[in-house]
Amino acid sequence: MPSKPPPTRQIALPLSKAIEISWKSIRLRLSRSMLVTSAIILALAFLCSILTTETVVDGMRGWTQTWPQSKEYADLKHQRDQADIDFNAGVSVLRFEVDNAKPAKDAKKFVAKDAFNGEDWDAVRARVGTLPLPAGDLDKLLTAKPEKLADVKKLLETAQTRKDIRASLNRPEDLKAAMTSHGVPTEPAEIASNKIQTRWVIGLALLVAFVGILNAMLMSVTERFREIGTMKCLGALDSFIIKLFLLESLFQGTVGTILGIIVGLAVSFGMATLSYGGAAFYHVLWSEVWLNVGVTLVVGMLLSVGGAILPAAQAARMHPIEAMRVEA
């Protein structure tokens, strides 16, 4: 009695082979791969940009609320008050000196440009904020008593200090005004409404990207009917076919997500810098920025792999004979 031939056993190819084939497939279909990757880049750049911008704005909002209660703010107020006292005391002394100043007939007339490196009194006023006395009184005093120039310069330095301190104290209000001028909500109700609108926009953008990835992967399956049929005729398991498509999508998703994060961060910080200057970086919560990057990375991976699950399952369910009948 003849013996039965041993049953044929399918050989499961290792994961490394699936990776190699997937990578070659991406290179052979570079144009379609770039299409899928571009959709991922745009979607993830938009997501990362929105989240980062929101974090930057939240940091600036928080700073405008907390800084007026800080020790630095209190110290600046104390310095401003002391500068006001010193300035007002110096003004009183100069006013008394002006009332008693009587320039000699042969006295050389004082010229502000000679004493202040080419600046006249108007330029000095613009630089330091305010003059201790009207320009005519200062000319009269310094013509009669040139030795008082040192006192005047010292008082002008105090005025400059006052101006700088007041500018620092007004930074929260200036930043609020800049945010308002750029349409950034500052009231709690407006902030809550804006966050809801932002979430809807992000959701729609990701949905469009998901549909685009799904469509591109389905087209990839359609183009590769004969290839899939050939692999299945050669003994490829359904799980191996699924691995191929999921790996291809994962490769494209990884590249697209990383590029999308880079583009999103660059756009977000670039726009914030143009709008708010250094304040965009001084008050940013970096821990939240990195959290947003992590969220974007995870979403990108899920978006890419999720869009490939249905096409991969469709490719795995194909019968070899039916796939081979499709015209190339």
C-alpha positions as CSV (number, residue, x, y, z in Angstrom):
1,M,0.0,0.0,0.0
2,P,1.6,3.3,-1.1
3,S,2.3,5.7,1.7
4,K,0.6,9.1,1.8
5,P,2.7,12.1,1.0
6,P,3.5,14.3,4.0
7,P,1.1,17.2,4.4
8,T,2.4,20.5,3.0
9,R,3.3,23.0,5.8
10,Q,3.1,26.7,5.2
11,I,6.1,28.6,6.3
12,A,5.6,31.8,8.3
13,L,8.2,34.4,7.2
14,P,9.9,36.4,9.9
15,L,9.0,40.0,10.7
16,S,12.4,41.2,9.3
17,K,11.3,39.9,5.9
18,A,8.0,41.7,6.1
19,I,9.9,44.9,7.0
20,E,12.2,44.5,4.0
21,I,9.3,43.9,1.6
22,S,7.3,46.8,3.0
23,W,10.3,49.2,2.7
24,K,10.9,48.1,-0.9
25,S,7.2,48.6,-1.7
26,I,7.3,52.1,-0.4
27,R,10.4,52.9,-2.6
28,L,8.7,51.4,-5.7
29,R,5.5,53.4,-5.1
30,L,7.2,56.6,-4.0
31,S,4.6,59.0,-5.4
32,R,1.7,57.3,-3.6
33,S,3.8,57.0,-0.5
34,M,4.5,60.7,-0.6
35,L,0.8,61.4,-1.0
36,V,-0.1,59.5,2.1
37,T,2.9,61.0,4.0
38,S,1.9,64.5,2.9
39,A,-1.7,64.0,4.3
40,I,-0.2,62.9,7.6
41,I,2.3,65.9,7.7
42,L,-0.5,68.4,7.1
43,A,-2.8,66.9,9.6
44,L,-0.2,66.5,12.4
45,A,1.4,69.9,11.7
46,F,-2.1,71.5,12.1
47,L,-2.7,69.5,15.3
48,C,0.7,70.3,16.8
49,S,0.5,74.0,15.8
50,I,-2.9,74.4,17.4
51,L,-1.9,72.7,20.7
52,T,1.4,74.5,20.9
53,T,-0.2,77.9,20.2
54,E,-2.8,77.2,22.9
55,T,-0.1,76.3,25.4
56,V,1.8,79.5,24.6
57,V,-1.3,81.6,24.9
58,D,-2.2,79.9,28.2
59,G,1.2,80.6,29.6
60,M,1.0,84.3,28.7
61,R,-2.5,84.5,30.2
62,G,-1.3,82.8,33.4
63,W,1.7,85.2,33.7
64,T,-0.5,88.3,33.3
65,Q,-2.6,87.0,36.3
66,T,0.2,85.8,38.6
67,W,3.0,88.2,38.0
68,P,1.3,91.2,39.7
69,Q,1.3,89.1,42.9
70,S,5.0,88.1,42.6
71,K,7.9,89.4,44.7
72,E,9.6,90.8,41.6
73,Y,6.6,93.0,40.9
74,A,6.5,94.2,44.5
75,D,10.2,95.0,44.4
76,L,9.7,97.0,41.1
77,K,6.9,99.0,42.7
78,H,9.2,99.8,45.6
79,Q,12.0,100.9,43.2
80,R,9.5,103.0,41.3
81,D,8.3,104.8,44.4
82,Q,11.8,105.5,45.5
83,A,12.7,106.8,42.1
84,D,9.7,109.1,42.2
85,I,10.7,110.5,45.6
86,D,14.3,111.1,44.3
87,F,13.1,112.7,41.1
88,N,10.6,115.0,42.8
89,A,13.2,116.0,45.4
90,G,15.7,116.8,42.7
91,V,13.1,118.8,40.7
92,S,12.4,120.9,43.8
93,V,16.1,121.7,44.2
94,L,16.4,122.6,40.5
95,R,13.3,124.8,40.6
96,F,14.7,126.7,43.5
97,E,18.0,127.1,41.6
98,V,16.2,128.4,38.5
99,D,14.3,131.0,40.5
100,N,17.6,132.4,41.8
101,A,19.6,132.0,38.6
102,K,20.8,135.2,36.9
103,P,23.0,134.5,33.9
104,A,25.8,137.0,33.5
105,K,25.8,139.2,30.4
106,D,28.9,137.6,29.0
107,A,27.9,134.0,30.0
108,K,28.1,131.4,27.3
109,K,24.6,130.2,26.3
110,F,24.1,126.6,27.2
111,V,23.4,124.3,24.1
112,A,21.9,120.9,24.9
113,K,23.3,119.2,21.8
114,D,26.9,120.0,23.0
115,A,26.2,118.3,26.4
116,F,24.1,115.3,25.3
117,N,25.9,113.9,22.3
118,G,23.9,115.8,19.7
119,E,20.5,115.4,21.4
120,D,18.4,118.5,21.9
121,W,15.9,118.7,24.8
122,D,13.1,117.1,22.8
123,A,15.3,114.1,22.0
124,V,16.3,113.8,25.7
125,R,12.7,114.0,26.7
126,A,11.8,111.2,24.3
127,R,14.6,109.0,25.7
128,V,14.1,109.5,29.4
129,G,10.3,110.1,29.5
130,T,10.2,113.5,31.1
131,L,12.4,116.6,31.8
132,P,12.8,117.8,35.3
133,L,12.0,121.4,34.2
134,P,10.9,123.1,31.0
135,A,13.6,123.3,28.4
136,G,13.8,127.1,28.7
137,D,14.3,126.9,32.5
138,L,17.1,124.3,32.1
139,D,18.9,126.5,29.5
140,K,18.6,129.4,31.9
141,L,19.9,127.4,34.9
142,L,22.8,125.8,33.0
143,T,23.8,129.1,31.4
144,A,24.0,130.7,34.8
145,K,25.5,127.7,36.6
146,P,27.2,125.3,34.2
147,E,28.3,123.3,37.3
148,K,24.7,122.1,37.7
149,L,25.0,120.0,34.6
150,A,26.1,117.0,36.6
151,D,23.0,117.3,38.8
152,V,20.7,117.6,35.8
153,K,22.3,114.5,34.2
154,K,21.9,112.6,37.4
155,L,18.2,113.6,37.6
156,L,17.8,112.6,33.9
157,E,19.2,109.1,34.8
158,T,16.6,108.9,37.6
159,A,13.9,109.8,35.0
160,Q,15.2,107.0,32.7
161,T,15.1,104.5,35.6
162,R,11.5,105.5,36.3
163,K,10.5,105.1,32.7
164,D,12.1,101.6,32.5
165,I,10.5,100.5,35.8
166,R,7.1,101.7,34.7
167,A,7.5,99.9,31.4
168,S,8.2,96.7,33.3
169,L,5.2,97.1,35.6
170,N,3.0,97.7,32.6
171,R,4.1,94.6,30.8
172,P,1.0,92.5,31.8
173,E,-1.4,95.2,30.5
174,D,0.7,95.6,27.3
175,L,0.7,91.8,26.7
176,K,-3.1,91.7,27.3
177,A,-3.6,94.5,24.8
178,A,-1.4,92.7,22.2
179,M,-3.4,89.4,22.7
180,T,-6.7,91.3,22.3
181,S,-5.5,93.0,19.2
182,H,-4.7,89.6,17.7
183,G,-8.1,88.2,18.5
184,V,-7.0,86.1,21.5
185,P,-9.8,85.8,24.1
186,T,-8.9,86.9,27.6
187,E,-12.3,86.5,29.4
188,P,-13.1,83.0,30.9
189,A,-16.3,82.6,28.9
190,E,-14.6,83.5,25.7
191,I,-11.7,81.2,26.4
192,A,-14.0,78.2,27.1
193,S,-15.9,78.9,23.9
194,N,-12.7,79.2,21.9
195,K,-11.4,75.9,23.2
196,I,-14.6,74.1,22.1
197,Q,-14.4,75.6,18.6
198,T,-10.7,74.6,18.4
199,R,-11.5,71.0,19.4
200,W,-14.1,70.8,16.6
201,V,-11.7,72.1,14.0
202,I,-9.0,69.7,15.1
203,G,-11.4,66.8,15.0
204,L,-12.6,67.7,11.5
205,A,-9.0,68.0,10.3
206,L,-8.0,64.7,11.7
207,L,-11.1,63.0,10.2
208,V,-10.3,64.4,6.8
209,A,-6.7,63.1,7.1
210,F,-7.9,59.7,8.2
211,V,-10.2,59.4,5.2
212,G,-7.4,60.5,2.9
213,I,-5.1,57.9,4.4
214,L,-7.8,55.2,4.1
215,N,-8.5,56.1,0.5
216,A,-4.8,56.1,-0.4
217,M,-4.3,52.7,1.2
218,L,-7.4,51.2,-0.5
219,M,-6.0,52.4,-3.8
220,S,-2.7,50.8,-3.0
221,V,-4.5,47.5,-2.4
222,T,-6.4,47.8,-5.8
223,E,-3.1,48.5,-7.6
224,R,-1.5,45.4,-6.1
225,F,-4.1,42.7,-6.7
226,R,-1.8,40.6,-8.8
227,E,1.1,41.1,-6.4
228,I,-1.0,40.0,-3.5
229,G,-2.4,37.0,-5.4
230,T,1.2,36.0,-6.3
231,M,2.4,36.1,-2.7
232,K,-0.6,34.1,-1.5
233,C,0.0,31.5,-4.3
234,L,3.5,31.2,-3.0
235,G,2.3,30.5,0.5
236,A,2.0,33.9,2.2
237,L,-0.3,33.8,5.2
238,D,-3.1,36.2,5.7
239,S,-1.2,37.6,8.8
240,F,1.8,38.2,6.6
241,I,-0.2,40.3,4.1
242,I,-1.7,42.3,7.0
243,K,1.8,42.9,8.4
244,L,3.0,44.3,5.0
245,F,0.3,46.9,4.8
246,L,0.4,47.9,8.5
247,L,4.2,48.2,8.3
248,E,4.0,50.4,5.2
249,S,1.5,52.6,6.9
250,L,3.6,52.7,10.1
251,F,6.7,53.7,8.2
252,Q,4.9,56.5,6.4
253,G,3.1,57.6,9.6
254,T,6.4,57.8,11.5
255,V,8.0,60.0,8.9
256,G,4.9,62.1,8.4
257,T,4.3,62.5,12.2
258,I,7.9,63.6,12.9
259,L,7.9,66.1,10.0
260,G,4.4,67.3,11.0
261,I,5.6,67.9,14.6
262,I,8.6,69.9,13.4
263,V,6.5,72.0,11.0
264,G,3.8,72.5,13.6
265,L,6.3,73.7,16.3
266,A,8.1,76.0,13.8
267,V,4.8,77.6,12.6
268,S,3.4,78.0,16.1
269,F,6.5,79.6,17.6
270,G,7.2,81.6,14.5
271,M,3.8,83.2,14.5
272,A,3.8,83.7,18.3
273,T,7.2,85.5,18.0
274,L,6.0,87.8,15.3
275,S,2.9,88.6,17.3
276,Y,4.3,88.9,20.9
277,G,8.0,89.0,20.6
278,G,10.1,87.5,23.4
279,A,7.0,87.0,25.6
280,A,6.1,84.0,23.5
281,F,9.2,82.2,25.0
282,Y,9.5,83.8,28.4
283,H,6.1,82.5,29.7
284,V,5.7,79.2,27.7
285,L,5.0,76.1,29.8
286,W,7.6,73.7,28.2
287,S,6.3,70.7,30.1
288,E,3.0,71.1,28.3
289,V,4.7,71.7,25.0
290,W,6.5,68.3,25.3
291,L,3.2,66.7,26.4
292,N,1.6,68.1,23.3
293,V,4.4,66.6,21.2
294,G,3.8,63.2,22.8
295,V,0.1,63.4,22.2
296,T,0.7,64.4,18.5
297,L,3.1,61.5,18.1
298,V,0.6,59.0,19.5
299,V,-2.3,60.4,17.4
300,G,-0.1,60.3,14.3
301,M,0.7,56.6,14.8
302,L,-2.9,55.7,15.5
303,L,-4.1,57.7,12.6
304,S,-1.6,56.0,10.2
305,V,-2.1,52.5,11.4
306,G,-5.9,52.9,11.9
307,G,-6.3,54.0,8.3
308,A,-4.5,50.9,7.1
309,I,-6.4,48.3,9.1
310,L,-9.4,48.0,6.7
311,P,-7.3,47.9,3.5
312,A,-5.0,45.4,5.1
313,A,-7.9,43.2,6.1
314,Q,-9.4,43.5,2.6
315,A,-6.0,42.4,1.0
316,A,-5.7,39.4,3.4
317,R,-9.2,38.1,2.5
318,M,-8.5,38.0,-1.2
319,H,-8.5,34.6,-2.9
320,P,-5.3,34.0,-4.9
321,I,-7.1,33.0,-8.1
322,E,-9.4,36.0,-8.0
323,A,-6.5,38.3,-7.5
324,M,-4.5,36.8,-10.3
325,R,-7.4,37.3,-12.7
326,V,-7.3,41.1,-12.3
327,E,-5.7,42.8,-15.3
328,A,-2.4,44.6,-14.3
